[in-house]
Amino acid sequence: MSILTAFPQIESVADLAKGKKYRVFLVGGFLRDLKLSENGPPMTFGNTRHEGIKAFGGDTLDFDFAVDHDAVPFARLFAKKIKGAFVLLDDEHGSARVVKSANGIIHTYDFTDFRGGTIKKDLSLRDFTVNTYSLDLENNKDVSPASAMKDLKKKIIRMVSVRSFKDDPLRLMRAFSLSAVTGFKIETKTAARIKGDVHLINDAAMERIREELFKVLQSSRAYKILLELHHIGLLERVIPQIAVMFGVNQGGYHHLDVWKHSLEVLRC
């Protein structure tokens, strides 16, 4: 059974793309999580264990698609096809979302124009290697870079290029939210680049930062990741109010300052 058959949602996109002469690629987190859900060796597309699979994150199922041209008009067509809600995300850069609720699960479909002229160029401009998985819907072919599977096996988060964080400063936070969700370790050179680019986080929208921070707080690794964010210098930039907690001693039975006490509460 192919991935298109196992996931009718994806097959619907593929059918529309074929009929309207678009090249559309399923990319990123869904494929990454699909592979993570496998036991043992690397997954081959079409494993029947995924038939009827539910959302990895609970009540939502997110699909990201890279489109060779006119992603926004394509998203409108798809919204009409499945009777879903259309949301324009970024008209200038060709990005839109379709939302549809089915069987108690919210399906979100994000469509974005290629960041480069080809899918290969598009993947080279993405954030982390484990997010560069890609499936060509035209022929159900895996076109992922070798680094995607290599780093997934090693369970590490590695920037695709040294420009990753300059291209999108939110990726500074996303490295840690991804670590919180997957348990993967941020690779040494990537961590060093984050430390050098930490000031760029001020250029990211607070709404987007909040979303990544909440992913950290909702994970079982929140204590560990917040410490890492603190040590690398990101946390104080995201939540500057915590700076007044450092070194503030407490009386009575407290043996920690306000900051360390708060962290300990979180850990417990």
C-alpha positions in Angstrom: 0.0 0.0 0.0 1.4 3.4 -1.0 1.4 6.4 1.3 -1.2 8.0 -0.9 -3.5 5.1 -0.4 -2.8 5.0 3.4 -3.5 8.7 3.7 -6.5 9.7 1.6 -5.9 13.4 2.6 -2.6 13.3 0.7 -4.1 11.4 -2.2 -6.7 14.2 -2.6 -3.9 16.8 -2.9 -2.1 14.5 -5.4 -5.2 14.1 -7.5 -5.8 17.8 -7.7 -2.2 18.5 -8.6 -2.3 16.0 -11.4 -5.5 17.4 -12.8 -4.4 21.0 -12.6 -0.8 20.5 -13.8 1.0 21.4 -10.6 4.1 19.7 -9.2 3.4 19.3 -5.4 5.7 17.8 -2.8 4.8 16.7 0.7 7.6 18.0 2.9 8.9 18.3 6.4 7.4 17.3 9.8 4.7 14.9 8.8 7.2 12.7 6.9 9.7 13.1 9.7 7.2 11.9 12.3 6.0 9.1 10.1 9.5 7.8 10.0 10.0 8.3 13.7 6.9 6.2 14.4 8.6 3.2 12.8 10.4 0.6 14.8 13.7 -0.7 13.5 15.2 0.1 10.1 14.4 3.2 8.0 10.8 3.2 6.7 9.8 2.6 3.2 6.8 4.6 2.0 3.6 2.6 2.1 3.9 0.7 5.4 0.5 -0.7 6.1 0.9 -0.1 9.8 0.0 3.5 9.1 -3.3 2.9 7.6 -5.9 5.0 9.4 -3.2 6.6 11.5 -4.3 9.4 13.8 -2.6 12.7 14.6 0.9 12.6 16.0 0.2 15.7 18.1 -3.1 14.7 19.4 -6.1 16.4 17.9 -4.4 17.9 14.8 -2.8 16.5 11.7 -0.5 18.8 9.9 0.6 18.5 6.3 3.1 20.8 4.6 3.4 21.0 0.8 5.9 22.8 -1.5 4.3 23.8 -4.8 6.2 24.6 -8.0 4.0 27.7 -8.8 0.9 29.6 -7.6 0.5 27.9 -4.2 -2.2 30.3 -3.0 -4.5 29.7 -6.0 -3.8 25.9 -5.6 -4.8 26.1 -1.9 -8.0 27.9 -2.9 -8.8 25.1 -5.3 -8.1 22.5 -2.7 -10.2 24.2 -0.1 -13.1 24.2 -2.5 -12.5 20.5 -3.4 -12.7 19.3 0.3 -15.0 22.0 1.5 -12.4 23.3 3.9 -11.6 26.8 5.3 -9.1 28.8 3.3 -6.6 31.0 5.2 -4.1 33.3 3.4 -0.9 33.2 5.3 1.5 35.3 3.1 0.4 36.5 -0.3 3.8 38.0 -1.1 5.7 34.7 -0.6 2.9 32.5 -1.8 1.7 30.7 1.3 -1.8 29.6 2.3 -3.5 27.1 4.7 -6.6 24.9 4.3 -8.3 23.7 7.5 -10.8 20.8 7.7 -12.2 18.9 10.6 -12.8 15.2 10.1 -13.6 12.5 12.7 -12.7 14.7 15.6 -9.3 15.6 14.2 -8.4 19.0 12.7 -6.5 18.6 9.4 -4.3 21.5 8.4 -2.8 21.7 4.9 -0.1 24.4 4.3 0.8 25.2 0.7 3.9 27.3 -0.1 5.6 28.3 -3.3 9.1 26.8 -3.8 11.7 28.9 -2.1 14.0 28.2 -5.0 13.4 27.2 -8.6 13.4 23.5 -7.8 12.5 21.2 -5.0 16.2 20.5 -4.4 16.8 24.3 -4.0 13.7 24.6 -1.8 15.0 21.9 0.6 18.4 23.5 0.7 16.8 26.7 2.2 14.8 24.9 4.9 15.7 25.0 8.6 17.0 21.6 9.8 18.1 18.5 8.0 15.5 16.3 9.7 12.8 18.5 8.3 14.0 18.1 4.7 12.1 14.9 4.0 10.2 15.2 0.7 7.8 13.1 -1.3 7.0 13.8 -4.9 3.3 13.3 -5.1 3.3 12.9 -8.9 5.1 9.5 -8.7 5.0 8.8 -5.0 8.8 9.0 -4.9 11.0 9.9 -2.0 13.3 12.8 -3.0 14.7 13.6 0.4 18.4 14.5 0.8 20.6 11.8 2.3 21.3 14.1 5.3 17.6 13.8 6.4 17.8 10.1 7.2 21.4 10.3 8.4 20.6 12.8 11.1 17.2 11.2 12.0 19.2 8.0 12.7 21.7 9.9 14.9 18.8 11.8 16.6 20.4 15.2 16.1 19.1 18.6 15.0 21.5 20.1 12.4 21.0 23.4 10.5 20.7 23.0 6.8 23.1 25.9 6.2 24.9 28.6 8.1 22.3 31.1 6.9 19.4 29.2 8.4 18.9 31.6 11.4 19.5 34.8 9.4 16.9 33.6 6.8 14.3 33.1 9.6 15.2 34.0 13.2 12.3 32.0 14.6 14.4 28.9 13.8 16.5 29.8 16.8 13.5 28.9 19.0 12.4 26.1 16.7 15.6 24.2 17.3 14.7 23.9 20.9 11.0 23.2 20.5 11.9 20.4 18.0 14.4 19.0 20.6 11.6 19.2 23.2 9.2 17.3 21.0 11.6 14.6 19.6 14.2 14.3 22.3 16.9 14.9 19.7 20.1 16.7 20.6 21.1 20.0 18.9 24.3 19.4 17.0 27.4 21.2 18.3 28.0 23.5 15.3 24.3 24.3 15.2 24.3 25.2 18.9 27.4 27.4 18.3 25.6 29.2 15.4 22.5 29.7 17.6 24.6 31.3 20.3 26.2 33.6 17.7 22.9 34.6 16.2 20.9 34.8 19.4 20.3 38.5 19.0 18.3 37.9 15.8 15.4 36.5 17.8 14.3 40.1 18.4 13.3 40.2 14.7 10.8 37.3 15.0 7.2 38.0 15.7 6.2 37.4 19.3 3.2 35.4 18.2 5.4 32.9 16.4 7.9 32.8 19.3 5.0 32.1 21.7 3.9 29.1 19.6 7.4 27.6 19.8 7.7 28.3 23.5 4.4 26.7 24.2 5.6 23.5 22.5 8.5 23.5 24.9 6.2 24.0 28.0 3.8 21.3 26.9 6.6 18.7 26.6 7.9 16.4 29.2 11.3 17.9 28.6 10.4 21.5 29.5 12.8 21.8 32.5 15.8 20.5 30.5 15.0 22.7 27.4 14.4 25.8 29.4 17.8 25.4 31.1 19.3 25.0 27.6 17.5 28.1 26.4 18.8 30.0 29.4 22.4 28.9 29.0 22.5 29.8 25.4 21.1 33.2 26.0 17.7 32.9 24.3 15.3 32.6 27.2 16.1 36.1 28.6 15.4 37.6 25.2 12.1 35.8 24.9 11.0 36.4 28.5 13.1 39.3 29.7 11.1 39.5 33.0 13.0 36.4 34.3 16.2 38.5 34.7 14.9 40.1 37.9 14.6 36.6 39.4 18.4 35.9 39.3 20.1 36.1 42.7 17.0 37.0 44.6 17.2 35.1 47.8 14.2 33.9 49.7 13.7 33.6 53.5 12.3 30.8 55.6 12.7 27.3 54.2 13.9 28.3 50.8 17.4 27.3 49.9 17.3 28.5 46.2 16.9 32.0 44.7 13.7 32.8 42.9 14.9 31.7 39.5 16.2 28.3 40.6 13.2 27.8 42.8 10.9 28.4 39.8 12.8 26.0 37.7 12.7 23.4 40.4 8.9 23.8 40.7 8.7 23.2 36.9 10.9 20.1 37.2 8.7 18.6 39.9 
